[in-house]
């Protein structure tokens, strides 16, 4: 399933400028995100673990495990994300 195409017409989006922090390790994990546009760097202890690109999801571990964020996500370019809360995720 191509998540970028699935959510391309979504109107509930969040945008971030380059360098903006989307979430930080330890933050409560109440939503996950689908990347619609841009690149997001996922860091653990300052080390880049991966770069999320359009069609990728991020923050899902905190939502699935219902715990705190285990990584920090930083916008590397202008980013558009679709937030998915627990109710929508379960649906």
C-alpha positions, 0 to 999 in steps of 0.5 A: 500500500502506498501511504503517500497516495492513500493520504494525498487528499487529506485535509488534516495535515501539519507542516514543519519548516526545516530544522523544526522538531516534530517530537522529542524522545520522552514526549508522550506518544499520542499520534503517529505521522504519515509523511506526505512531503519532505524529509524527516530525520529520526535521531536517537541520542543525537545519532541519525538512525534513518530519514523518513521520506514521503510514504513513510510513517514515523512515531508509530512505536509510541502509539502502538506501545502507548508509551513515550517517544523513543526517538527525536524527529526533526524536519530536514526540509519543509515537511507535510505530515498527516497525524494519525491518532489511536482511534483512527489507527485502530479503525 
